[in-house]
Amino acid sequence: MPDVRTASPQGRWILFTTVLGSSMALLDSTVVNVALPRIGADLDADLADLQWTVNAYMVTLAGLILLGGSLGDRYGRRKVFVVGVVWFAVASLLCGLAPNAAVLVAARALQGVGGALLTPGSLALIQASFHPDDRGRAVGLWSGFGGIGAAVGPFLGGWLVDGPGWRWVFLLNVPLALVCVPVALRHVPESRDSRAHGRFDVLGAFLGAAALALVTYALIEADEFSPAVVVAAVGGVAAGVAFVVVERRRADPMMPPDIFSSRQFTAVNLVTLCVYAAFGGFFFLAVVQLQVVSGWSALAAGTALLPATLLMLLLSARSGQLGERIGPRIPLTVGPLLCAAGMLLMLRVGPDASYVADVLPAVLVLGVGMVTLVAPLTATVLASVDVSRAGLASGINNAAARAAGLVAVAALPVLTGMGPEAYRSPDAFDTAFRQAMGWCAGVLVLGSALAFATVRRPAPDCTRPECRTHGSVMAPPLEGRPVGKRIGG
């Protein structure tokens, strides 16, 4: 039984290194969007290159995050976490030194592999190291400090872009890793799941990532409608079908199909797809709109959206408590509608936009909507499956959210008619941005309708979330696997 206490020196070191490691991935998911206009100008990149700068990372992260957790259970959670941190740092160095857009995109894909190893690994180390009486407090501290890191991300990214340059958005991860790895090796105990067995579902992970990559390529290049686009679209669908077939036939699948026999679990994941598709599109486009159309600096654009994250940090725990009292149906119906209203308020943001009059009201309404829905969404995911599958269910939901975001980033420029050079033209980008906010609001309304029609109150003895505080705007919080229990592949 783990026996580390949060008040002990070792407990503080474990919290420090896991927060630092997970913050690398959290920071990266928010700061890169702020840097996109400068990356495009410096590397002479078109809009498709900027889309891939975001999506190459998301493809490998979403496709491999479930496998990353299983590797830690089998080979050692500390070992896999350290490998993930080192991998992420080396890929970040390649991003920072990239001479052109192609190298940057390839390095971003490698970054996603590192993120898939360290993101689930940081929480697994917390759960495997601390005494059961202290584990809830340790998880709370981990998620709270991680949320602060997510909140700092846009501010730090904007400052780096306006100051030393966009390359430091990536190079910053190298010194963080140089601190994180020695502390982990010295102070974090190794742990693994002695009951983990069977073959890893490498084929399933490959097919899932391939399906996402091919569909993303087809969407990004859809305006050309070339034979390559058709081949990619067909290949993406074929890879998705093959993924389902493989998961049905494997003895230890990465994503057991029978978990979707729970109608509630299936329904809440459909809501997740709608909600995080809208969020992914919004946070990709909004900071570019503020820089290209409104003429703001990268620092001003990054910090403009900070209130939404702060509201989540301050109120997510209370939102979870409210959801437990009244049930998840109302929060999951009202929350997306509030987010849709916030995105429609962004239609006021144009040339010479005022932060107080135009941007802040939209961000506050969006933040209240996110607070309303994110904690009940996570609670409903956990409550809809058996307790032994709570970690697996959370991983699937997290991967679904990231997949939805990357598809939105790929699809919105096509749906709104953004050309390859649109981000260089304030008028063209402004027109497309306004259409995109309409699409995002519409998807959120669809998510609200799905929640109202399908979500029901969970059983009173269901699994409850341990991560009560959450600050990431790109995906719901990960919940860990019960230590020592086998769940799925």
N, C-alpha and C positions, 0 to 999 in steps of 0.2 A: 504494500500500500504506500502511495506517495506520502511524504511526511514533511515537506518544506513548508514553512510558515511565511506569510507575507511580511511580517515584521522582522524577519531574520535578515542578516546581510545577504545570504544566498538568495532569498526570496526577492530582495530588491534588485539584485543583479539579473535574475531571470526575467523579471518584469522589464528591466531596462533593455536587455538585448532583444526580447521578443517585440517590444514596442518599436524599437529602432528598426528592426528588420521589416516588420509589417508596414511601418511608416514609409519605407522606401517605395513600396508598391503603391500605397495610398497617395503619396505625393506625386508619383509619376502619372497616375490616372487623372490628376487635376491640372498639373502645371503645364503639360504638353499642349493642351488646347490654347492656352494663353500665348504660347510661342509660335503658333502656326503661321501667322502673317509674316513674321520675321524669318522663319525657316524658308518659306516660299520665296521671299525676296532674295535671301542670301544664296540659296541653292538653285535659283531660277526654276522653281517647281511649279507645276500647274495644280489645279484643284484636286485632280485624281491622286497626285503624289501626297498631298496633305491628307486626303482621306485615308490613304494607305499608312501614313505615319501614325494615325490613330488606330486603324483597324488591324494592322499586322500584329500589333501587341495583343489586341483583344481576341484575335483568332486563336492564337496559341494558348493564351491564358484560359479562355472559355473551354477550349477543346481538351486541355490537359489537367485542369484543376482537380477533377475527381481522381485521376490517376496519381497526382502528386500526393494527395492524402494517403492513398493506399501504399505508396512507396515508403512513406514515413513509418507506417504501422509495421511494415515488413522488415526494413533494413535499419531502422533507428530514426526516431523523430529528430533528434539533434543533428545527426549526420545529414539527413536530407535537407533540413533547414539551412545548415551551413553551406551545403552545396548550392542551394537555391540563392543564398545571399551572394556567394562568390560569382555564380553564373550571372546573376542580375547585374552585379557591379561590372564585370567584364563586358557584358553586352552594352551597358550604359556608357562605358569608355568608348566602345566602337561607335555608338550613337554620337557622342560628343566630338569624335574625330572624323565623322563621315564627310567625305569630299563631295558627295552628290546625293541626290534623293534616293537612288537605288540602294546604295549602301546603307543609308539611314533606315529605309524600310526593312531591309534584311536584318539589321541589328535590332530593330524594334520587335521583330518576330522572335529573335533569340531572347530578348528581354521578357517576353511573355512566358517563355519556358521557365525562366528563373522565377517569375512571379507565381507560376503554378506550383512550384516547389515550396517557396517560402510562405505564401499566403496561408494555406491551411496548416503548414507546419508550425507557425508561430502560436496559434491557438492550441494546437495539439500539445505543444510543450507545456503550456500553462496547465492544461487539464491533467497531464501525466505527471507533473512535478509537485503540485501543491496538495497539502492535506485536504481531505474532503470538506472539513469545516471552514477552510480558508479559500476554497476554489472559487466560490461565487464572488467573493471580494476581489480575488486576483483577476478573474475574467472581467469584472466591472472596471478595474483600474486599467487593464489592457485595452478594453474597448473605448474607455474615456480618453486616455492619452492618445490612442490611435485616431480618435475623432478630432482631437486638437491638431494632430499632424495633418489631417485632411483639410482642416480649416485654414491652416497656415499655407497650404500648397499654392493656391492662386496668388496670394500676396507675395510669397517668396518667388514664385515663377515670374510674376510681373516685374519684380525688382531685379531679378537676374537678367531678364530679357532687355530691360531698359538700361541696365548697367554693364556688367561684364559681357553679356551676350547670351543668346539662346543656347549655345553649346553647354553652358554651365548648368542648365536645367538637368542635363544628363550627367555631367562630370561630378556634380555634387554627390551622387550616389557612391562614388569610389571612396572618399574619406569616411562616409558613414559605414560602409562595409568593413573598412580597415579597423574601425572601432568595434563593430558588432561581432565579427568572427572570433577574435581572441577572447572576448568576454564569454561568448557562448561555449567555446571549447574548455574554458577554465571553470566556469561556474554553473553551467546547465547540465544536469544529470541526463545520461542517455536512457532512453526507454523505447520499447517496441511492444507490439501486440503478439504475445506468444501463441495466440490462436489463429493468427493470420496464416492462410494457406492457399493453395491453388495457384494457377497461372495468372499473371497480370493480363488485363484486357488491353494489350497494346494495339491490337488491330481495331478494336472499338474506338480507342482514343484517336488513332490515325484517321479512321473514316469520319468521325465527328468533326475533327479539325479540317479535313479535306473538304467536307460538305460546306462548312462555313466559309472557307477560303474561296472555293469555286463560285458559290453564290454571290459572295461579296465582289469578286472580280466581275462577274456578269452584270451586277447592278452598277458598279462604278463606271464600267465601259459601255453601258447600254446605249448611250446616245450615238455611238458609232454603228451599232448593230452589224458587226463584222462576223465572219464565220467563227472566229475565236470566242466571241461572246456567246454564240449559240452553243458551241462545244462546252464552254465553261458552265453554262446554265444547265445543260443536260447532264454533264458530269456531276454537278453539285447535287441535283435531284437523285441521280443514281447512287452517289455516295451516301446520301441520307437514307435511301431505301436499304442499301447494303448495311448501314449502321444498325437499323432496326432489326434486320434479319439476323445479323451477328449477335446482337444483344439477346435475342430470343433463344438462340441455340447454345450460347456459351453456358458452362456450368457456373462460372463466377463472373458475370457481366459487370462492367463498370457502371451501367445504368440499368438495373433490373427492370424489365418492362412491367412486371406485376406490381411495382410500386404505384403505377398509374391506375391500378384497379380501384384505388380510392378516388371517388368522384370529386371529393373536396380538394384533394391534392392536385388533381388535374385542373380543376377550375381555378384555383388560386395561382397556378403557374401560368394559365392563360391571362389572368389579370396582370401578373408580373410582366409578361411579354409586352402587353399594351403600355403599362406604366413606364417601364425602363426603356422601351423604344422611344417614347416621347422625351424622357430625360436625356438619353444619349444624343438625340438630335438637337435638343435645346442647348445643352452645354457645349456641343461642338460648334454651333453656329453663333451663339449669343456673344461670346467674347470676340469673335471675328467681326460681328456687326458693330460692336462698340468701338473697335479699332479702325475698321475700314470705312464705315459710314459715319459714325459720330465723331471720329477723329481723336479718340482718347488714346492715352499711352497704354502700354501693356500692363503697367502697374495699376492704373486706374480701372482698366477693364477687368483685371483679375480680381481686384478687391470689390468690385461692384456687386458680384454675386455672393459675397461672403455672408450676408445676413441669413440666407437660406440654410447654410451649413451651421451657423451659430444657433439658429432656432432648433435645428435637429439635435444638436448637442445638449441644449438646455432643456428641451421638452420631450425628447423621445421616450424617456423612462415614464413620464407621466402619461404620455399617449398610450403606452403599453398597458398601464394600470387602468386607464379608461376603457380600453378595448376589452380587458378582462371582465370589467363590470357590465358593460352594455353589449358585449359580443362584437365580432369583427365586421358584421355586415354593414352597419352604418358608417364606421370609419372608412372601410374600403369602397363605399359608394360615394361618400362626401369628399374624401381626400382627392381622388382623381379629378373631380369637378372643380375643386379649388385650384389644383395645379393647372387645369385647362384655362381657368379664368386668369391666372397669373401669366400664362403664355400669351393669351389674347391681349392682356395689358401691355405686353412687350411691343405690340403694334404701334405704340406711341413713341417708341425709340427710333429716332431717325437722325438726320444731320443736326448738329448742335443740340443734342439731347441733354436735358437737365437731369442730374442724378436724383435729386429730391423729388422733382415733379413727375419724371417719366420712368426712371429705372427702379427706384426704391419701392414704390407701391407694387410693381409687378413682382419683384423679388420677394417681398414680404408675403404676398398672397401665395406665391409658389412655395415658399418655405413653410407656411402654415399647412398647406396641402400635403407636403412631404411628411411633416411631423404627424399629421393625422393618419396617414396610411401605412408608413413603412414598418413601424413596430407591430401593429395588428397583422400586417401581411406575414411577417416572419413568424409570429405566434400561430397563425392559422396553418402555415406550412408544417410546423412541428406537430401541431395538434392533429393533423390529418393522417398521420402514419403511426405505426407502432413505435414505442420508445426506443427500441433497439435500432431503428432506422432513422432516428432524428438527425444524426450527422449527415447521412447520405441524402436525406430529403433537403436539408439546408444547402448541401453542395450542389444538388441539381437545380435548386431555385436560384442560387447565386450564378451558376453557369448560364441558366436561361436568361437572366437579367443582362449579363454581359453580351450574350449572343444577340439579344434584341437590340441593344445599343449599337452594336457594330452594323447590323442590318440597316438600322435607321440612318447611320452616318453614310452608308453606301447608297441608300435609296432616295433620301431627300433631295440631293442635287438633281437626280434624274426627274423626280416628280415635279420639281419647281423650275426646271429648265436652266439650271446653273451651267454655264459654259466653263471650259477649262481655265479661262482667265477671269472668271466672275469676281473672285476675291480681290482683284486689282482695280475693279470698277465700282465705286460707291453706289452709283445708280443701279447697276445690274444686281449687285449683291443685295441691296435694300429691297428691291422688288421680289427677289427669290426668298429672302428671309421672311417677308410678310406672308408669302404663301406657305412657307415651311411651318410657321407658327400655327397657321390654320390646320395643317395636317396633324401636327403634334396635339393640338387641342382636340381634334376629332378622334384620334386614337385614345386619348385619355377618357373621353366621353364613352367610347366603346368599352373600355376597361371598367368604368363605373357601372355601366349597364350589366356587364357580365357578373360583377361582384354582387349587385343587387339581386340578380336572378339565381345565382348559384351558391353563394357563401352562406353557411349556416353556423350557428353557435356550436363550438366544440364541446366535447365531454368534459365534465369538471375535473377529471383526474388525468388530463392529457399532459404532454410534455410542455414545459414553459421555457421561454428563451432565457439564456444566461447573459447574453449581450444586451443589456438594457439601454446602454448609451451608444449612439451610432451617429457618425458624421459623414460617411461616404455618400456621395450623390450618384455614384455610378452603379452600385449594386447593393442589395440587402446584406445585412451582416451574416457572416458564417457562424454556424453553431457547430460545436465539435462532436465527435463520435464518443459514445460512452467508452471510457478507457478499459481495455481488456475484453471488449465484446466485438464479435465479428458482425459486420453489417454489409451485406452485399459483396461486390467484387473487390 
